[in-house]
Amino acid sequence: MVDVSQNRPIVLLTDFGHKDIFVGILKGVILSLNPGATILDLSHGVRPHNIFHGSFLLDCAMGYFPEGTVFCVVVDPGVGTDQRPVLIKTKDYYFLGPDNGILWQAAEKNQIENVIHLNQKAYFLEKISSTFHGRDIFAPIAAHLSLGVEIDKFGIPINDLVQLNLPVPEIQGNKLILTILDIDIYGNICLNITWKKFKAFTGECFRLEVGNTQISRVYKAYALSRDSLPFLLTSSSGYMEIAVKNGNAAEQLAVKCLDKVMLTQ
């Protein structure tokens, strides 16, 4: 029995971009099965095939959505292989996506309760392509979930979910090797260290080495720095961020995601 009063919101996170028709098709499939669905776009700007980037964005964002939200995550470089499609039920949410580790960080943080291998084809589209499981598997399952279908209808329980943890700071004597987790549209560079851990490690003095550039300033707001001068601040996600006032830090420092930088006390 479907409880239509549930109508759980569906949040889409993909690496599809907006140039092609893929995002629109996902929404079309969902609305065909649940015309009253609430569909929200978290982002379609995950870097193509970049599971770490998608995992980071999902982890940062999930806590701002209501209980019962269905996160439909399609960053799937292994599509068409024997990689399993999975559904994870956590304390507050549902996560749908490929079993490639992209769901692990967020789901584990929100306390995993059940993991289902999606194998009940009655809930898929009739024809399954080898290149678009977002359309053929994840979107229809998201629609049925949004209507309140119980998770055990979709497949069988598993306990060997692929785990993918985001990089953690690496200690080398009085230094930390940090990893760039994200670069936003402004060129701000997000590092894998929170403000609390940053202060605990550095105290009042520090030096952050990014290539040949050394950064030793922290500001509370972008506008407090001088133009063209790289500095650190705490981002809205709670991680430390390298920024340049009225500029693009990533371009100025010539870095990309997963590059390493060195923090010295």
Backbone torsions as a table, in degrees:
resi	resn	phi	psi	omega
1	MET	NA	127.1	-178.7
2	VAL	-90.8	129.3	177.6
3	ASP	-93.3	94.3	-175.3
4	VAL	-70.7	-12.4	178.9
5	SER	-71.7	-17.2	-179.0
6	GLN	-65.1	-60.4	179.8
7	ASN	41.5	57.9	-178.3
8	ARG	-63.9	138.2	177.5
9	PRO	-66.4	147.1	179.0
10	ILE	-112.9	126.2	180.0
11	VAL	-113.5	124.9	-177.2
12	LEU	-99.4	133.1	174.4
13	LEU	-134.6	116.8	-176.5
14	THR	-143.6	173.7	171.5
15	ASP	-108.7	26.2	-173.9
16	PHE	-78.6	-22.8	-172.2
17	GLY	67.5	-168.7	-178.0
18	HIS	-120.7	0.5	-178.5
19	LYS	-72.2	-38.8	-176.5
20	ASP	-94.1	-178.5	-173.2
21	ILE	-91.8	0.8	-168.5
22	PHE	-62.2	-44.6	-179.2
23	VAL	-63.6	-44.4	179.3
24	GLY	-60.5	-38.0	178.9
25	ILE	-65.9	-41.9	176.1
26	LEU	-54.0	-46.4	-178.2
27	LYS	-67.6	-36.7	178.0
28	GLY	-62.9	-42.2	177.9
29	VAL	-62.7	-46.1	-179.1
30	ILE	-61.1	-46.3	-177.3
31	LEU	-70.3	-26.4	176.0
32	SER	-65.9	-32.5	-179.1
33	LEU	-93.7	-28.5	177.3
34	ASN	-140.7	88.3	-177.0
35	PRO	-59.7	-20.3	180.0
36	GLY	-96.5	12.3	-175.6
37	ALA	-63.9	142.5	170.2
38	THR	-96.9	113.5	-176.8
39	ILE	-115.5	126.4	-179.5
40	LEU	-120.8	143.7	176.1
41	ASP	-97.3	113.4	171.7
42	LEU	-75.0	-55.1	173.7
43	SER	-169.2	147.5	169.6
44	HIS	-120.0	21.3	-178.1
45	GLY	-108.0	18.4	172.0
46	VAL	-57.2	136.5	-179.8
47	ARG	-60.0	132.7	-171.9
48	PRO	-48.3	125.7	176.0
49	HIS	68.7	7.5	-172.7
50	ASN	-92.3	93.9	-176.9
51	ILE	-65.6	-38.5	178.5
52	PHE	-60.4	-44.0	-178.5
53	HIS	-63.9	-46.0	178.3
54	GLY	-61.6	-40.4	179.0
55	SER	-61.7	-42.1	179.7
56	PHE	-64.0	-46.5	-179.5
57	LEU	-62.8	-42.7	179.2
58	LEU	-62.6	-44.5	-179.5
59	ASP	-62.0	-41.0	-179.5
60	CYS	-68.1	-33.9	-167.6
61	ALA	-95.9	-26.0	-165.9
62	MET	-58.5	-35.7	-174.6
63	GLY	-67.6	-8.7	-179.6
64	TYR	-94.8	6.5	-178.7
65	PHE	-111.3	154.4	-175.4
66	PRO	-70.1	157.3	176.5
67	GLU	-56.2	138.7	179.8
68	GLY	93.6	-4.5	-180.0
69	THR	-60.2	140.7	175.6
70	VAL	-102.9	113.9	176.4
71	PHE	-93.1	115.3	179.2
72	CYS	-103.7	107.6	-169.1
73	VAL	-114.6	116.9	-177.7
74	VAL	-125.3	88.1	168.4
75	VAL	-129.6	100.2	-157.3
76	ASP	-138.2	68.4	179.2
77	PRO	-63.8	-16.6	179.4
78	GLY	-96.7	13.1	-178.1
79	VAL	-56.3	138.6	178.6
80	GLY	90.2	-6.3	176.7
81	THR	-94.9	-165.9	178.8
82	ASP	-84.1	11.4	175.8
83	GLN	-60.8	135.6	-174.9
84	ARG	-83.5	141.5	165.5
85	PRO	-83.9	136.6	-173.9
86	VAL	-133.2	158.4	172.4
87	LEU	-126.0	126.9	178.1
88	ILE	-114.1	126.2	172.2
89	LYS	-101.0	122.2	176.5
90	THR	-110.9	-174.2	-178.5
91	LYS	-55.3	-40.9	-173.9
92	ASP	-117.1	-18.7	-166.8
93	TYR	-136.0	174.9	170.8
94	TYR	-123.0	136.1	178.9
95	PHE	-123.7	125.2	178.9
96	LEU	-115.6	137.8	176.2
97	GLY	167.6	-176.6	177.2
98	PRO	-73.3	150.2	178.9
99	ASP	-84.7	65.8	179.8
100	ASN	-119.1	9.3	177.7
101	GLY	100.2	-12.2	-174.4
102	ILE	-64.8	-27.4	-177.7
103	LEU	-88.3	-15.4	-166.6
104	TRP	-61.8	-51.6	-172.5
105	GLN	-58.1	-49.5	-178.7
106	ALA	-68.5	-45.0	-176.7
107	ALA	-64.8	-43.3	-179.5
108	GLU	-63.6	-38.0	179.0
109	LYS	-64.3	-33.8	-178.0
110	ASN	-93.7	14.8	174.1
111	GLN	69.7	95.1	179.8
112	ILE	-67.1	131.2	177.8
113	GLU	-108.1	-43.6	-179.8
114	ASN	-146.4	146.7	173.6
115	VAL	-127.2	129.7	-177.2
116	ILE	-120.0	128.9	169.2
117	HIS	-81.0	117.1	-175.6
118	LEU	-75.9	106.1	-179.2
119	ASN	-136.0	7.5	178.5
120	GLN	-91.8	97.2	-171.2
121	LYS	-67.3	-13.3	176.9
122	ALA	-62.4	-22.0	-179.6
123	TYR	-99.4	0.8	175.7
124	PHE	-92.2	173.5	166.0
125	LEU	-67.6	160.0	-173.3
126	GLU	-63.1	-41.6	179.6
127	LYS	-109.3	128.6	-177.5
128	ILE	-107.2	116.9	177.2
129	SER	-81.9	166.4	177.8
130	SER	-93.5	3.8	-175.6
131	THR	-127.7	-4.6	-173.7
132	PHE	-144.0	64.1	177.8
133	HIS	-69.2	-21.9	174.4
134	GLY	-57.4	-43.8	179.2
135	ARG	-74.5	-44.4	-166.4
136	ASP	-88.9	-23.9	-177.3
137	ILE	-121.2	-57.7	-170.4
138	PHE	-71.2	-42.1	179.5
139	ALA	-63.3	-47.6	178.4
140	PRO	-64.8	-37.7	176.9
141	ILE	-63.7	-41.2	177.6
142	ALA	-58.7	-42.1	179.8
143	ALA	-63.5	-46.0	179.0
144	HIS	-64.3	-39.9	176.3
145	LEU	-61.0	-41.2	-177.9
146	SER	-62.6	-24.8	179.2
147	LEU	-87.9	-4.6	175.8
148	GLY	99.7	10.4	175.9
149	VAL	-61.5	136.4	-178.2
150	GLU	-70.6	145.5	-171.5
151	ILE	-65.0	-28.3	-177.5
152	ASP	-70.8	-9.1	176.4
153	LYS	-74.1	-21.0	-169.2
154	PHE	-91.1	-13.0	-177.6
155	GLY	168.8	-154.3	-174.3
156	ILE	-114.8	146.4	178.3
157	PRO	-67.2	143.9	174.3
158	ILE	-134.3	162.1	180.0
159	ASN	-134.0	20.9	-179.0
160	ASP	-125.5	45.8	179.2
161	LEU	-58.3	138.9	176.2
162	VAL	-65.8	130.4	-178.9
163	GLN	-106.1	134.4	177.4
164	LEU	-139.6	106.2	179.5
165	ASN	-94.7	141.5	176.1
166	LEU	-65.3	150.4	-179.8
167	PRO	-58.5	142.1	176.2
168	VAL	-110.1	156.6	177.6
169	PRO	-57.3	139.2	-179.2
170	GLU	-105.4	124.7	-178.6
171	ILE	-84.0	128.4	173.2
172	GLN	-133.9	89.5	-177.6
173	GLY	64.5	-121.0	178.6
174	ASN	-95.0	22.0	-178.5
175	LYS	-124.6	152.7	170.9
176	LEU	-118.5	132.4	172.3
177	ILE	-94.4	116.0	-176.8
178	LEU	-105.5	158.3	-179.0
179	THR	-118.8	138.9	175.0
180	ILE	-78.4	117.5	-177.8
181	LEU	-92.6	-30.1	-174.5
182	ASP	-157.6	150.0	170.6
183	ILE	-129.6	117.5	-174.8
184	ASP	-85.0	-177.5	-174.2
185	ILE	-62.5	-22.8	179.4
186	TYR	-87.3	-6.2	-176.3
187	GLY	88.1	7.6	175.5
188	ASN	-69.9	140.1	-170.3
189	ILE	-109.5	114.6	-178.4
190	CYS	-92.4	127.5	-179.1
191	LEU	-102.2	159.9	-176.1
192	ASN	-88.7	48.7	175.2
193	ILE	-144.3	132.8	178.8
194	THR	-80.2	164.2	177.3
195	TRP	-57.9	-42.9	-177.8
196	LYS	-61.6	-45.5	-179.8
197	LYS	-71.6	-32.8	176.9
198	PHE	-62.6	-47.5	-179.7
199	LYS	-66.5	-37.1	179.4
200	ALA	-65.0	-32.4	-178.0
201	PHE	-84.2	-40.4	-169.7
202	THR	-95.5	-30.2	-170.5
203	GLY	68.9	-134.2	-177.2
204	GLU	-89.9	-23.4	-175.2
205	CYS	-118.3	142.8	177.7
206	PHE	-160.1	166.1	171.8
207	ARG	-140.8	123.4	176.8
208	LEU	-107.1	119.3	-178.3
209	GLU	-100.8	119.5	177.0
210	VAL	-121.7	98.6	-172.2
211	GLY	62.1	-124.8	179.1
212	ASN	-93.5	4.3	-178.3
213	THR	-99.6	137.9	175.9
214	GLN	-114.3	132.2	-178.4
215	ILE	-117.8	131.1	-177.8
216	SER	-139.4	20.8	-179.2
217	ARG	-123.7	142.3	173.4
218	VAL	-124.1	132.5	175.6
219	TYR	-124.3	158.7	179.4
220	LYS	-85.7	-18.5	-177.8
221	ALA	-147.8	153.2	-178.8
222	TYR	-58.4	-40.8	-172.5
223	ALA	-70.1	-11.7	-176.3
224	LEU	-81.7	-13.1	-179.1
225	SER	-91.6	167.9	171.1
226	ARG	-81.8	153.8	176.4
227	ASP	-60.3	144.3	173.4
228	SER	70.8	5.6	-178.7
229	LEU	-104.3	112.2	178.3
230	PRO	-63.8	138.9	179.9
231	PHE	-149.7	172.6	177.8
232	LEU	-108.7	149.4	168.1
233	LEU	-153.7	170.1	177.5
234	THR	-87.9	123.4	-179.1
235	SER	-75.5	170.9	179.9
236	SER	-65.2	-19.9	178.4
237	SER	-86.1	-5.3	179.3
238	GLY	94.3	-5.8	177.5
239	TYR	-90.3	155.4	175.2
240	MET	-73.1	144.0	-173.0
241	GLU	-135.4	138.6	171.6
242	ILE	-94.2	130.6	-178.0
243	ALA	-138.6	164.6	172.0
244	VAL	-133.1	121.8	-179.3
245	LYS	-58.6	127.7	178.6
246	ASN	56.2	28.3	-179.7
247	GLY	-146.7	-175.9	-178.4
248	ASN	-116.8	105.1	-175.2
249	ALA	-64.5	-40.3	-177.5
250	ALA	-63.7	-41.8	177.9
251	GLU	-69.3	-41.7	-178.0
252	GLN	-65.1	-35.9	-177.0
253	LEU	-97.1	-3.5	176.2
254	ALA	56.1	54.6	179.5
255	VAL	-123.2	167.3	177.5
256	LYS	-141.8	170.8	179.2
257	CYS	-58.7	141.7	179.9
258	LEU	75.9	1.4	169.4
259	ASP	-66.1	156.3	179.2
260	LYS	-103.1	145.9	172.3
261	VAL	-132.3	161.9	-174.1
262	MET	-118.0	126.4	177.2
263	LEU	-107.1	124.5	-178.4
264	THR	-118.1	141.0	179.0
265	GLN	-71.6	NA	NA
